[in-house]
Amino acid sequence: MILKHPLKDQRKDFWKMIWNAQSEIIVGLYADENLDSDVYDYWPLENEILHCGDFTVKLIDEHFESEYVHRDCLIQSTEVRELSH
């Protein structure tokens, strides 16, 4: 799934959409220099569990490359699913 970076008040809806679409991959495209104050991390940080309504999201691995970051996460509601971001 390719999406625009969600706003803070859209985080719960974002993860619900990911769950309902049964997405396994999220691709976010943006340049750091174009980020503004409405942009924030909508994925969990290291050693953090993100609670979004009926969903919990946990970061299980993160790799920093020169042009991108690859993250593996677990999203849980009625079952547990793995996804890449």
Secondary structure per residue as TSV (DSSP state, phi and psi in degrees):
chain	resnum	aa	ss	phi	psi
A	1	M	-	360.0	133.3
A	2	I	E	-112.5	125.7
A	3	L	E	-138.1	158.1
A	4	K	-	-74.5	146.9
A	5	H	-	-57.3	121.5
A	6	P	-	-72.4	151.0
A	7	L	-	-77.0	162.8
A	8	K	G	-56.7	-41.1
A	9	D	G	-76.6	-1.1
A	10	Q	G	-104.8	1.2
A	11	R	H	-58.1	-46.0
A	12	K	H	-59.8	-45.3
A	13	D	H	-66.4	-36.1
A	14	F	H	-58.8	-52.4
A	15	W	H	-68.5	-30.6
A	16	K	H	-64.2	-43.0
A	17	M	H	-63.6	-43.3
A	18	I	H	-59.1	-44.5
A	19	W	H	-63.6	-51.0
A	20	N	H	-63.8	-32.4
A	21	A	T	-82.9	-4.3
A	22	Q	T	52.9	40.5
A	23	S	-	-67.3	140.6
A	24	E	S	-109.4	-18.2
A	25	I	B	-136.2	134.0
A	26	I	-	-117.6	129.4
A	27	V	E	-117.0	118.8
A	28	G	E	-111.9	125.0
A	29	L	-	-114.8	117.0
A	30	Y	-	-164.9	156.1
A	31	A	-	-101.7	135.2
A	32	D	G	-53.8	-38.5
A	33	E	G	-69.5	-12.5
A	34	N	G	-98.5	2.8
A	35	L	-	-76.0	144.2
A	36	D	-	-122.7	-173.1
A	37	S	T	-69.6	-17.1
A	38	D	T	-80.8	-8.1
A	39	V	-	-94.0	138.9
A	40	Y	-	-152.0	172.1
A	41	D	-	-76.1	115.6
A	42	Y	-	-95.3	-1.0
A	43	W	S	-106.1	160.9
A	44	P	-	-74.2	148.7
A	45	L	-	-86.1	172.7
A	46	E	T	-56.9	136.2
A	47	N	T	61.9	28.5
A	48	E	-	-126.5	144.0
A	49	I	E	-113.0	124.0
A	50	L	E	-92.3	124.1
A	51	H	E	-104.1	119.8
A	52	C	E	-132.9	88.1
A	53	G	T	63.7	-121.0
A	54	D	T	-82.3	2.7
A	55	F	E	-120.0	146.5
A	56	T	E	-121.9	143.0
A	57	V	E	-129.4	132.9
A	58	K	E	-130.2	132.7
A	59	L	E	-77.5	127.0
A	60	I	E	-110.7	-19.1
A	61	D	E	-162.2	148.1
A	62	E	E	-147.1	128.6
A	63	H	E	-124.4	124.9
A	64	F	E	-98.3	122.8
A	65	E	-	-112.7	173.6
A	66	S	S	-65.3	-32.4
A	67	E	S	-115.7	-4.6
A	68	Y	-	-160.7	169.3
A	69	V	E	-123.7	134.0
A	70	H	E	-112.2	126.8
A	71	R	E	-124.9	140.6
A	72	D	E	-110.3	130.5
A	73	C	E	-130.6	159.6
A	74	L	E	-112.0	132.5
A	75	I	E	-116.6	133.9
A	76	Q	E	-131.2	137.1
A	77	S	S	-143.5	-98.8
A	78	T	S	-83.0	-12.9
A	79	E	S	-151.7	176.2
A	80	V	E	-109.3	133.4
A	81	R	E	-128.9	148.6
A	82	E	E	-103.6	142.5
A	83	L	E	-144.1	157.8
A	84	S	E	-111.9	144.1
A	85	H	-	-134.0	360.0
